[in-house]
Amino acid sequence: MILDLSGLAAPAAIQPLAYEPVLAELVAAAAAQFQEKGIDYDVGGLETDPVKIVLEGFAAHEVAVRARVNDALKAVIPAFAKGSDLDAIVARTGVGRASGESDVQLLERYLVSLARPSAGSVLGYRARILEAWPARGDVALLGPAVHGRRGDVDIVLAAQNGAPVPAAAINAVQAAVSATDAKPLTDVVSARTATVVPYQIRQRIRVAEGRNSGPIRDAALSAARTFVVDRYQIGVTILRNAIIATAYVPGVVAVSDLTDGGDVVLAVDEVGWCDPASIVIEVEDT
């Protein structure tokens, strides 16, 4: 099993950034310096105090420096590195970014390579699949425990964003997992596409009185779109109450589902997809 790093907390070395505490530290340090020299400094609370104005500039600079340190730390940690920083990390194991491969996909392929999986294992097959088709959406491996056919391994493929799986991708995966050093002699491995099951997200939200509904609606729409991508997993049922919950962004006091639909129950070779462009979030008049 490959560790899911998506929810990994930032290490203690990465400091939270806040301007006001830094400014308070500098003002306190300045007051202490004045006190040592016998000078009373008691106007730090005034916005027009020249000393405080200078210290505000120092505080802003200090926050920027700390942010740069945080970025440098993230650049060398695989779970937090992005773009060319991540490219440099994965290159240590001979992994390179394929055309169209996202950071998330590249990170998974890198982690699989570190596991050094054996031929015929779940990770072994997965490593071959990711190498053959880096731009995949999702992959599922179904063995006898699922389908009951001894010696058979079904590889189910889903393209990104609910799109059809290209024939070239199926052929590439089939060739990769059929290599003599990829599978045991007794395995029968076959690659096929997942069945895409469409579903709808249509909701009506009620915004707290006095709040600006525009940004709140946009936040609810963004949360729904993020949910769709996150739940794009083969064989994973999509719960309707989980969909409704996405609309409860700050400022929303009630949500109504407009689809009259239930849970999107999926078979082991099906994947649910809702076109983000079709998501409807209405604002109820108050």
N, C-alpha and C positions, 0 to 999 in steps of 0.2 A: 504493500500500500504506500502511495506517495502522500506525504503530508500536505494538507491544504493550507497554504500560507495566506489566503485571502483575509482571514480574520486575525492574523498575527498582530499582537500589540507591538508598538514601537519600543525598541530597547531604551533603557534608562539613559543611555548616552545621548539620545535625541531629546533635547530640552523643549518643553512647551514655551512658546513665545508670547510675551505680553509686554506692552510698552510701559504701562503705568507702574508696575512693580520695579522695573529697571530705573525709571525716573525717580521713584521714591528712594531707592537705594543710593542714587547719586546725590540727591538733595540731603539725605541723612549724612552721607560721608562728607559733603561740603560743610554742613553745619558743625560736624565734629572737628573739622580742620579749623574753622573759625574759632570754635570754643578753645582749642589748644592755644591759639594765638591771642586769647583774651578778647575776642570780638564777638559781641552778641549778634546772632543771625536768627531773626524771628519773622522774616517776611517771605519765607519760602512758599507760603500759600497764595501770594499775590501773583497774578498773571503778568504784571508789569515789572516784576523783580528782574533786573538784568542778569543776576547769577542764575536764576531759574531758567531764563530764556536760553542762556548758553548751555545749561545742563540738558534742556529739552533736545537740543541738537545732538549732544553727546549720547543721550538715551536712544534716539532714533538710529544713530550710527551703531550703537552697541547691539540693538535688536537685529539690525541688518547683518552684522558680523556673526551673531549667533545663528541666524537663519542660514548663512553660508556654510557654517560648520555643520549644521543639521543636514544640509543638502550633500555635503561631502561624505558624511557618514552613510546616508541613504544610497549614495552612488556605489558603495562597495558591499552592500548587503543585498543579496539576490531578491529577497521578498519585497524590497522597497526601490530597487534600481529600475530606471526607465530608459527607454531609447538606447542611445549609444553606450550608456553606462552598463546596461544589462548585456549588450552585445559583447563588451569587453570581458564581463564576468564569465559568460557561457563559453567564450572562446577558449578558456583554460582547459576545457574537456573536449575540445574539437567540435563543439556545436556552433553552427552559424545560423543566423536568421534567414529564413526562406522568404521569398517574395510574398507579400501580403500577410505575413505572420505577425500577430499582435504580441505585445509584451506578455500577456497572460499565457498565450499558447507557447511562446518561446520558453518561458519560465518552466512550464510543465515538462516540456521536452528535455530541458536541462536537468530537472530533478529526476526524471526517468533514467537519464544517462548515468547519473550518480548511483542509482540503485544497482547497476550492473546485473540486470535480470537474466535469468537462465532461459534457454530455449524452451518453449512450451508453457511457460508460466504466464499468468495474466499480465505482469509487467513486461515480460519478454515480448509477447504479442503486441502490447500497447506501444512499446518502444519502436517496433518495426512499423506500426501503423502511423505513428507521429512523424517518423522519418520519411515515409512514403507520401504522406498527405498532411503537411504542416498547417495548411489553411482550413482544417476541418472545423466543424461546429461542435459536434460531440461524437463520442465513440462508446459503444457498449459491446462487451464480450459475453456471450451466452454459452454456457457449458451444460453438461448433463444434469447438474443440479437444477437448472432452469427448464430445459426442454426434454430431459429424460433420455436423450439419445447418446449412448455411450460412445466415446471417441470423437464425437462431433463438436466442433467449435464454430459458432455463428458469430460473425463480426458484423455489427449493425452500425451504419454510418449515417451521420446527419451533417448536411452542409450548413454554413452560417446563415442566420436570418431566415430559416425556413425554405431556403432555395433548394432546387433539385441537386442531387449529388452527380457531378459529371461522370460520364462513363470512364474517362481517363483516370479519375481518382479511384474508382472501384477496381479497375484493372491494376493500377499501381499498388494498391493495398493488397490485392489478392496475390500478386507476384511476390511482394515483400514477405508476407506471412507464410507463403508456400516454399520459401527457400529451404534447402536441406539443413541449414544451420539455424533455422528459425523455429521449426516444429519437430516434434518427435515423429518417428516413422509411422506410428499408429493413429496419429491425429488426422482428421478430415476437416479442413478449415475452409470456410466459404464466407465471402464478403458480400453484403447486400445493403440496400438503402433502408433507412427507417421510414415509416409512414408518418407523414406530417399531419397532425390533427389540429385544425384551426380552432381558435376560440376568440371570444370577444371580451373587451373591457369597455363597459359603458357605465358611468357613474354620475350621480348628482351629489354635489357637496353643499353643505350649509356652512357659511363662514361666520365666525363670531362677529357680533355687532360692533360696528365701528372699524372693522379691519378692511384693508384694501384687497378686494377679491382677486384682482389680476395676478399679482405675484404668487398668491396662495394657490390659485388654479394652476399656474405654471409649475409650481413645486409638486403638486399632486400628479400632474401629467408626467413630469420627469421621474417621479417615484414609480409610477406604473410602467414606464418604459424600461427602467432599470430592472424591475421585477421580471418583465418578459424575458430579458436576456439572461438573468440569473437562473430562471426556471427552465431554460431551454436545455433540458437534460432527458436523454432517452429513458423511457420507462418510469419517469417520476411524475406522479399524479399532482395536478395543480389544484389546490384547494380554493374554492370560491371565497371563503372568509379571509384567506391570505391576500387575495386580490383586493378585497374591500379594504383590508387594513392598510394597504399602501396609500390610500387617499387621506388617511388621518395624519396629515402633515400639520405643523404648528399653525393654528388659526382655524382649523376645521373642527366643527362641533358635531356634525352628523354626516353620514354617508349612506346613500341609497343605491342599490344595485339595479340597473335598468335592463339587464339582460334576461332576467327570469331564468337564469341558467344555474346549473349545479356545479359540482366539482368536475374537472376535466380528468376523468379516470383513463389512464393510459396502459396499454399492454407493454410487455417488455421490449417490443421492437417499434414502439410509437414515440413520437416526440411532439409536445404541444408548442404552438407558435401563434402569437397574435401580432399582426402587422402594427408596429408602433404608430404608423401614420393613420391607422383606423381607430385609435383609442379616443374615446369621447369622455371629456370631463365637463359636466355642466355645473353652473352655479345656481343654487336655488335662491329665488327672490325672498328677501326677509322684510 
